[in-house]
Amino acid sequence: MAFEILEQVPGHQTLQFEIPLPELQPQYDECLAQGLNGSALELALTQSVLLAYLQERHYALWAAPHLSELQLTEQGLEFRAALQLLPKVALPEYCGIRVEVPPVPVPDQEDLLERVSNLQLGAAKEETVAREISWGDRVYLDLVVTVGQQPVPLSARVNFPVLIEPELFFPGFAEALIGHKTEDAVDITTHLPMDYEYPAWRGREAIYNVFIRRVCSLQLPPLDEHFPALVGKGSDSDTMMQTIYDEMLAENQLYWQDTVAELLMAKLVPACEFELPEDLIQAEQLSDWERLDHPALREQGLEESLIEQAKTTWMKFRNLREEAYWRTAGALVLRAVAIQEGFSLSSAEWQESLDELAGSFGHQGSEMAAELRQSGELSLLADRLLLERTLRWLVSQAELVYEGQPLSAGASAPP
């Protein structure tokens, strides 16, 4: 692989690549077999070259590379790449970390009855009506909460289904919707608590800006002898309740495993030495906004000035910045562990993960691989899968303790 480093400072490299076509022949043939040509072919080959460069040097990117002067000829591939590199990490001893774990939550009678109620609502027959909203209706809303005309982070919803009941959001919210119809716009006012995470808004008036898309009446199925079969939980009530209990306990086991992983990382990350660039934290926080808030704000047709205000406000929230910091720091540490342990995904592991992910979207693994390669996201997916594997390994190496007693390998805390 022929390349020249044109610029290098901590966290940044600019390189010029010149790769003879014979070196690219396997990747070239694979791309042609997938039907890639033109700019898509050039981009796929470029991504392949960059991935090999990064893997050989144990580098990782925190932003998509900036590519320029890309040219594919009969002689080979030429391009320039500006890379934003993740910082290096000094790791402590990470095997045998002692983690005090909580018990696995056990579903109680109230949990089971709530799940039955949710199943009943899920099986209800829904009919769109032109009348005013009444108690027990399911209503589809567009919603955004504003304080002084500024959208509140994570408040935007589009076509959001709610059940009209007294416990909805806060006292008085459901009552304010009663009597309204489809296509009504309703402003519902409340006040933010004095301990609200954004100090400038503590105690301020907040307006729930609601647009009613659709009002539906619900016909709930009776909780009779036919109900278990209707919701796919067996043929009788006892079987249904046992099935629900087993499902909820399994869900709690998975939640417990995630909790243990979080507790482990809460010990490991502060013990490491590294410096996260502020630009990296802000980029992660901005990525969260673009993924979680921006689509709903845009779909509601808000003015661009309000959307920009929403982004600015999002970046000011300390809790959102802290979440971005810890997520970024955790990924950085896991990547360092993976490198030190020499972890990699085998072809079989990679294909299995890709097939599973593609299947959830109704695609074939090969189709998704081609799409991800074309978009430049294939290496990001591989990185995420490797980090997940590394975290599972760290948990398997940890000393898990429940109420002062060590847990045997592979065991979970008792309920």
DAZIUR-V443055 format. One record per residue. RES is the residue in three letters. PHI is phi in degrees with one decimal (* if undefined). OMEGA is omega as a letter, one per 30 degrees, with the letter a starting at -180 (none if undefined). Layout:
BEGIN
RES_PHI_OMEGA / RES_PHI_OMEGA
END
This chain:
BEGIN
MET_*_a / ALA_-97.0_l / PHE_-151.5_l / GLU_-131.5_l / ILE_-81.4_a / LEU_-87.7_a / GLU_-151.7_l / GLN_-150.0_l / VAL_-134.9_l / PRO_-52.4_l / GLY_84.8_a / HIS_-148.4_l / GLN_-139.0_l / THR_-121.6_a / LEU_-129.7_l / GLN_-113.2_a / PHE_-106.4_l / GLU_-138.4_a / ILE_-113.0_l / PRO_-60.9_a / LEU_-58.7_l / PRO_-57.3_l / GLU_-68.2_a / LEU_-98.9_a / GLN_-56.6_l / PRO_-60.7_l / GLN_-65.8_l / TYR_-61.7_a / ASP_-64.9_l / GLU_-64.2_l / CYS_-64.7_l / LEU_-63.4_l / ALA_-64.0_l / GLN_-87.3_l / GLY_83.6_a / LEU_-82.4_l / ASN_-156.4_l / GLY_60.2_a / SER_-65.6_l / ALA_-64.3_l / LEU_-66.2_l / GLU_-59.6_a / LEU_-66.2_a / ALA_-62.5_l / LEU_-66.7_l / THR_-62.5_l / GLN_-61.6_l / SER_-64.1_l / VAL_-65.2_a / LEU_-63.6_a / LEU_-61.2_l / ALA_-64.3_l / TYR_-60.9_a / LEU_-68.0_a / GLN_-66.5_a / GLU_-62.1_a / ARG_-106.9_a / HIS_56.4_l / TYR_-92.9_l / ALA_-141.2_a / LEU_-97.3_l / TRP_-109.8_l / ALA_-149.6_l / ALA_-60.5_a / PRO_-66.3_l / HIS_-92.6_a / LEU_-105.9_l / SER_-150.8_l / GLU_52.7_a / LEU_-79.9_a / GLN_-151.1_l / LEU_-113.3_a / THR_-125.4_l / GLU_-66.7_l / GLN_-81.9_a / GLY_157.7_a / LEU_-113.5_l / GLU_-127.6_l / PHE_-165.6_l / ARG_-114.0_a / ALA_-133.2_l / ALA_-103.2_a / LEU_-113.9_l / GLN_-100.7_a / LEU_-98.1_l / LEU_-70.1_l / PRO_-71.2_l / LYS_-77.1_a / VAL_-125.6_l / ALA_-93.7_a / LEU_-92.4_l / PRO_-84.8_l / GLU_-68.6_a / TYR_-116.3_l / CYS_-90.7_l / GLY_80.5_l / ILE_-62.8_a / ARG_-83.3_a / VAL_-128.6_l / GLU_-79.6_a / VAL_-109.1_l / PRO_-83.0_l / PRO_-73.8_l / VAL_-75.5_l / PRO_-61.4_l / VAL_-106.2_l / PRO_-61.2_l / ASP_-104.3_a / GLN_-60.0_l / GLU_-64.4_l / ASP_-62.5_a / LEU_-64.3_a / LEU_-67.1_l / GLU_-65.2_l / ARG_-65.1_l / VAL_-61.4_l / SER_-61.7_l / ASN_-66.3_l / LEU_-63.6_l / GLN_-64.1_l / LEU_-65.0_l / GLY_-65.9_a / ALA_-92.6_a / ALA_-67.6_l / LYS_-83.6_a / GLU_-107.0_l / GLU_-130.6_l / THR_-68.6_a / VAL_-126.5_a / ALA_-97.8_a / ARG_-79.7_l / GLU_-73.0_l / ILE_-66.2_l / SER_-127.6_l / TRP_-58.8_l / GLY_89.0_l / ASP_-73.3_l / ARG_-103.5_a / VAL_-121.9_l / TYR_-102.4_a / LEU_-121.3_l / ASP_-99.8_a / LEU_-145.7_l / VAL_-149.0_l / VAL_-96.7_a / THR_-126.0_l / VAL_-125.4_a / GLY_56.5_l / GLN_74.8_l / GLN_-98.6_l / PRO_-62.2_l / VAL_-81.9_l / PRO_-54.0_l / LEU_67.8_a / SER_-97.4_a / ALA_-74.7_l / ARG_-138.3_l / VAL_-126.3_l / ASN_51.9_a / PHE_-89.8_a / PRO_-80.9_l / VAL_-132.9_l / LEU_-98.5_a / ILE_-78.0_l / GLU_-145.3_a / PRO_-58.4_a / GLU_-81.9_a / LEU_-68.0_l / PHE_62.3_a / PHE_-155.2_a / PRO_-54.5_l / GLY_100.3_a / PHE_-67.7_a / ALA_-62.7_l / GLU_-59.1_a / ALA_-69.8_l / LEU_-87.8_a / ILE_-58.5_l / GLY_96.3_l / HIS_-89.7_a / LYS_-125.1_l / THR_-55.1_l / GLU_75.0_l / ASP_-77.5_l / ALA_-107.1_a / VAL_-129.9_l / ASP_-106.5_a / ILE_-119.3_a / THR_-104.2_l / THR_-145.4_l / HIS_-126.5_l / LEU_-72.9_a / PRO_-67.0_a / MET_-72.3_l / ASP_-104.7_l / TYR_-56.9_a / GLU_-64.8_l / TYR_-101.5_a / PRO_-53.6_a / ALA_-65.2_a / TRP_-108.2_a / ARG_-63.0_l / GLY_77.9_a / ARG_-75.8_l / GLU_-71.9_l / ALA_-119.9_a / ILE_-112.1_l / TYR_-85.9_a / ASN_-88.5_a / VAL_-115.1_l / PHE_-120.6_a / ILE_-88.3_l / ARG_-82.5_a / ARG_-157.6_l / VAL_-116.3_a / CYS_-130.7_l / SER_-86.6_a / LEU_-119.1_l / GLN_-109.2_a / LEU_-77.3_l / PRO_-70.0_l / PRO_-68.4_l / LEU_-85.1_a / ASP_-111.7_a / GLU_-68.7_l / HIS_-89.0_a / PHE_-63.5_a / PRO_-54.8_l / ALA_-68.3_a / LEU_-59.8_a / VAL_-99.3_l / GLY_70.7_a / LYS_-121.5_l / GLY_104.3_a / SER_-109.9_l / ASP_-148.9_a / SER_-63.8_a / ASP_-62.3_l / THR_-63.7_l / MET_-60.6_a / MET_-65.9_l / GLN_-67.7_l / THR_-63.0_l / ILE_-62.8_l / TYR_-59.2_a / ASP_-62.8_l / GLU_-64.3_a / MET_-68.2_l / LEU_-65.5_l / ALA_-64.3_l / GLU_-62.4_l / ASN_-66.4_l / GLN_-63.0_l / LEU_-64.8_l / TYR_-62.6_l / TRP_-62.4_l / GLN_-61.4_l / ASP_-63.7_l / THR_-63.8_l / VAL_-61.1_l / ALA_-61.8_l / GLU_-65.1_l / LEU_-64.0_l / LEU_-63.9_a / MET_-65.9_l / ALA_-65.4_l / LYS_-89.6_a / LEU_-74.4_a / VAL_-59.3_a / PRO_-65.0_a / ALA_-83.3_l / CYS_-90.7_l / GLU_-114.4_l / PHE_-167.0_l / GLU_-126.8_l / LEU_-88.8_l / PRO_-61.8_l / GLU_-58.8_l / ASP_-60.8_l / LEU_-68.0_l / ILE_-63.6_l / GLN_-64.7_l / ALA_-63.9_l / GLU_-66.5_l / GLN_-65.6_l / LEU_-67.0_l / SER_-61.6_l / ASP_-60.8_a / TRP_-62.1_a / GLU_-64.5_a / ARG_-88.0_a / LEU_-99.8_a / ASP_-111.9_a / HIS_-57.9_a / PRO_-58.4_a / ALA_-68.7_l / LEU_-64.4_a / ARG_-66.7_a / GLU_-67.3_l / GLN_-79.1_l / GLY_76.5_l / LEU_-65.8_l / GLU_-62.7_a / GLU_-60.0_l / SER_-64.6_l / LEU_-69.5_l / ILE_-64.8_l / GLU_-64.7_l / GLN_-62.8_l / ALA_-61.6_l / LYS_-64.8_l / THR_-61.8_l / THR_-64.5_l / TRP_-54.2_a / MET_-70.1_a / LYS_-88.5_a / PHE_-74.7_a / ARG_-64.6_a / ASN_-66.5_l / LEU_-70.1_l / ARG_-67.3_l / GLU_-63.4_l / GLU_-61.8_l / ALA_-63.8_l / TYR_-62.4_a / TRP_-68.0_l / ARG_-66.1_l / THR_-67.9_l / ALA_-63.5_l / GLY_-61.9_l / ALA_-64.0_l / LEU_-63.2_a / VAL_-68.0_l / LEU_-61.3_l / ARG_-64.6_l / ALA_-65.1_l / VAL_-63.7_a / ALA_-60.0_l / ILE_-66.5_a / GLN_-65.0_l / GLU_-85.3_a / GLY_71.8_a / PHE_-72.1_l / SER_-156.4_l / LEU_-91.1_l / SER_-70.9_l / SER_-58.7_a / ALA_-67.1_l / GLU_-64.0_a / TRP_-63.1_a / GLN_-66.2_l / GLU_-62.4_l / SER_-65.5_a / LEU_-66.6_l / ASP_-64.2_l / GLU_-64.6_l / LEU_-65.3_a / ALA_-63.7_a / GLY_-61.2_l / SER_-66.8_l / PHE_-106.6_l / GLY_75.4_a / HIS_-117.9_l / GLN_-89.4_a / GLY_-58.9_a / SER_-65.7_l / GLU_-65.1_a / MET_-66.7_l / ALA_-59.8_l / ALA_-64.7_l / GLU_-65.3_a / LEU_-68.2_l / ARG_-65.8_a / GLN_-66.6_a / SER_-84.7_a / GLY_83.2_a / GLU_-100.7_a / LEU_-64.2_a / SER_-67.0_l / LEU_-66.4_l / LEU_-65.8_l / ALA_-60.3_l / ASP_-64.0_a / ARG_-63.1_l / LEU_-63.2_l / LEU_-67.1_l / LEU_-65.9_l / GLU_-63.0_l / ARG_-64.6_a / THR_-63.8_l / LEU_-64.6_l / ARG_-60.2_l / TRP_-65.9_l / LEU_-60.1_l / VAL_-63.0_l / SER_-66.2_a / GLN_-92.7_a / ALA_-77.9_l / GLU_-95.9_a / LEU_-89.1_a / VAL_-127.2_l / TYR_-123.3_a / GLU_50.9_l / GLY_83.4_a / GLN_-111.0_l / PRO_-68.6_l / LEU_-92.0_l / SER_-70.4_a / ALA_-56.7_l / GLY_82.6_a / ALA_-88.7_l / SER_-112.9_l / ALA_-63.7_a / PRO_-65.3_l / PRO_-62.2_none
END
